[in-house]
Amino acid sequence: MINMYEKVMESTKYIQDKVTKFKPEVAVILGSGLGNLVDVLEDKEYIYYKDIPNFPESTVKGHEGRLVFGSINGIHVLAMQGRFHYYEGYTMKEVTYPVYVMKQLGIQKLIVTNACGGINTSFNPGTLMLIKDFINLFGTNPLIGVNDERFGVRFPDMSEPYKLDLIDKAKKVADGLGVEYREGIYAGFMGPYYETAAEIVSIGGQGADAVGMSTVPETIAANYLGLDVLGIACITNMATGIQKNKHSHENVVKTAEKISNDLCKWVAEIIKAI
């Protein structure tokens, strides 16, 4: 049985053999309904997850399931159009597997985006939130198990999971574009059900401004691997007990698609700035 490192290197070699004109240093993970960022990439090349050795496959609506290579203003970019979630039945190592491959491909900076629920009552559906910290409510994380020093240290620091200099640059870009944003703490919840009202009261009491079912595992893995991370959450609905209407994934995707233009414009300019 081959180990994690060997699997990652096999996936990396396959990708490098397929994509020869791009050597990206920046990667973006796109959340539900937020895949339109690839439209601004130039000279695109695609690789579907199902074709990459050892790669999981996305099973959730709103996630295309492919890597997209391209450039923005001459900067080579890798966009992950569709992510993997713990609730799909994958292990945490499988959920974060693409981040390990990104590291081997030469990625240095990672922008993670998501569609999530707002807990902070000053937010509204359509709010873009810079993530300044996270709360892990998954009950596990991708670093559990035997550590391979070829990836990272046994006990990685998490005092700055979202890099302050990247946050500062994102703010300046947003101000220049006139894009409205807020800042807040993101809580990662296992799912796949939408949280109960009592859980939202509890999560809000812990200091979370928004809650979703992704992002935290990738952030942990990226920091472990030495990548600089920037996180942007799209508030697509208000959380249970705050929102009067029932939740549905279809509505989440629709709202995400409506605000994706601002997000894509912002992320494209951030990539130029970092």
Buried (B, 14 or more C-beta within 10 A) or exposed (E): EEEBEEBBBBBBEBBBEBBEEBEBBBBBBBBBBBBBBBEBBEEBBBBBBEEBEBBBBBBBEBBBBBBBBBBBEEBBBBBBBBBBBBBBEBBBBBBBBBBBBBBBBBBBBBBBBBBBBBBBEEBEBBBBBBBBBBBBBBEEBBBEEEBEEEBBEEEBEEEBBBBEEBBEBBBEBBEEBEBEBBEBBBBBBBBEEBBEEEBBBBBBEEEBBBBBBBBBBBBBBBBBBEBBBBBBBBBBBBBBBBBEEEBEBEBBBEBBBBBBEBBBBBBBBBBBEB
